[in-house]
Amino acid sequence: MRVLSAAEMQACDRLTAEQFGVPSLALMRNAAAAVAAFVQSYFVQARRVTVLCGRGNNGGDGLMTARLLAQRGLEVTTILLGAPASLKGDAADAWRELATPVHGSVRAVTESGELASLRNALKTDLVIDAVVGTGFQPPLKGLALAALEWLHTCTAPVLAIDLPSGWPADVTSELVEGPVFPADAVVTFTSPKPAHVFGALTRKWNQPIVVAPIGSPDEAIRSQQCVRWAGSSLVLAQAPRSRSSNKGNFGHVLVVGGAMGSAGGKAGAPTMASLAALRTGAGLVTAAVPAPALPVVASYAPELMTMPLTSTRSGEIAASNGTQPKLAALLKGKTVLAVGPGLGQSAGTAQFLAALLSSEKIPIVMDADALNLLAARPRLLAALSKHAKSGRPIVLTPHPGEMARLCGKTVAEVQENRVNIARNFAKKYGVTLVLKGWRTLIAHPDGEIAVNTTGNPGMAKGGSGDVLTGIVAGMLAQHPAETARAVEAAVCLHGLAADIAVRERGERVLLATDTLNAFSQAFRFGFRADNGYVWLQGLCSQACP
């Protein structure tokens, strides 16, 4: 699913009408029907509804929604922010249909002081925000701002049509400055805009952001943003296997890491990565760890194979493991390499890593200490880039701190310009870059960016990155010819499993390994509900077994 800018969305609507014969008024009717259906399926207890409408097309969507809900027996109060005579085009048609005859209680407000007399409208079960939409340019002012202040004392949930009023469609930040209407759900149409995939539009992270189809054909949905929604790739993880499948069809992942000794006890990191690769569906997984860590790693799952590596006195991987005979034995039969969880950063480990990365052409997933070693050794990163540009899939999965070290910037600079930094780094070095955090980004070497909208605050705990490393490696092992989609599916699957698990565990209690226990549901999850709506955020009850 492509992410469209505000201008591209307007062009889509225009193209739908001019080239595909779907009138703009029909699109508005379809949008209103989509919102009304969502109200009755999600806010099932709502009997009283207050609809706030602006004078543009977003207001027209609200006016038509109000009429539909009133016709279905709900007690609807519609407040138009402006004079009816000022409405134009489809919005004017929507007003006439609502007011002739009158459906519910209908009021037009032309002065901000008039809102004070409408306190009863705040005694409602649901507020629908249809004040301004995709075409809005900040800041909110006039009647729109007065309506926001008037709404302040209302305790009812708010459903935003298209976007929470005041939120610019094209911003890629988590939050925006200036006054913005609150939202407890968002229904937009056709395709998401940047704000839908990047912004914290709702009051809670698990409240729905939904995209509803309203009649625009795929041919009309055109974008030059080079941004897409990562959730579309989940279908790759859900493809059925052939009945004649065997373990050799799904790759052999080698996980390398796990210092154990005076350098610290980090055997859990490669263990979690290995278990994640197994749960994701890799045919075989071997964990190669320093010999002192082997008993810990081997005790977690009988399905996991292990290989001891010579360790230093401090318990890290010794440089001697990088000799050609040892590397040949270590890498024999492996199809994907995952390196970094609990690896350590000693000079000897760095030598081993350099030998390991240059010895084979199999796909590599790098995280944690492997990234820190890359950041400290530009020559190693440059050599890795040559491999990537020659066609070797290389995936780096940094959090913002690791990303800052890799690109020589501060964490604040990374966070302020995540999209461009991730995109430029991926293009420069020819790698696939997974920049973790709120709305994890998957930047590809061709400049494309995928945005993941799954995941929750409960994942802010040690081990989450190790689990993701294993999931990415497991997906690459099964889909070696589809690096981009495999990585996107892995990131989406990780967050989705955590979203499912957190419903039972809670945000504070959730452990990284709890996500693995939710995989059985995550692999069967569908973002598209029976009515065709795609849930970018929140778990649709129809789609979550």
Number of C-alpha atoms within 10 A of each C-alpha: 16 21 27 27 23 20 14 18 23 14 17 23 20 17 19 22 18 12 10 14 10 17 16 17 18 14 21 24 19 20 28 25 19 23 29 20 16 20 21 15 10 13 15 9 11 17 15 19 26 25 24 26 29 26 23 22 26 26 29 30 30 33 32 26 31 33 24 21 24 21 13 11 11 17 19 26 25 26 25 25 24 19 14 17 9 10 19 15 12 21 26 20 15 25 24 15 15 22 16 8 8 13 19 20 16 18 18 15 17 15 13 16 12 10 21 10 8 15 12 10 21 20 16 19 19 24 28 25 28 28 34 27 26 25 16 18 12 14 16 20 12 12 20 23 19 16 21 21 13 17 20 11 11 16 13 17 18 25 28 29 29 27 31 29 29 26 27 24 25 19 17 19 19 16 13 16 9 10 16 20 24 20 25 21 28 25 25 25 23 24 23 27 29 24 26 28 26 21 21 17 27 22 13 12 18 17 16 23 29 27 24 25 19 20 18 21 15 10 11 18 20 16 17 10 15 13 24 23 23 29 26 21 21 25 17 17 20 14 9 8 9 8 6 6 9 10 11 11 16 20 24 27 31 29 30 30 31 33 31 28 18 11 15 14 16 21 24 21 27 32 34 27 33 36 24 27 33 25 17 25 19 28 19 23 28 23 26 25 30 26 21 20 26 20 13 15 23 16 10 14 12 7 12 18 15 19 16 16 22 16 23 21 12 14 23 33 34 22 20 17 22 22 13 13 9 12 17 14 9 19 18 11 12 18 22 28 27 28 31 26 31 26 28 25 21 18 14 18 26 23 17 19 26 20 17 21 19 12 15 18 17 16 24 25 24 23 25 24 21 25 24 20 25 21 19 14 14 12 12 17 17 13 14 21 19 14 20 21 16 10 13 18 23 23 29 22 25 23 18 19 16 21 28 19 18 20 13 12 13 14 15 12 13 20 18 14 12 20 20 14 19 24 23 16 20 25 18 14 20 25 26 29 27 26 25 21 18 19 21 24 27 31 31 24 20 15 20 17 27 30 26 29 27 25 27 19 16 19 23 16 13 11 20 22 24 28 25 26 33 33 31 29 39 35 30 32 30 24 20 18 11 13 20 23 23 26 31 28 24 27 30 25 29 28 23 29 23 30 27 23 25 23 11 10 14 13 17 12 13 20 21 23 18 17 25 23 15 18 21 14 16 27 18 14 23 22 22 18 16 11 12 13 22 27 21 23 25 21 20 21 10 13 16 15 11
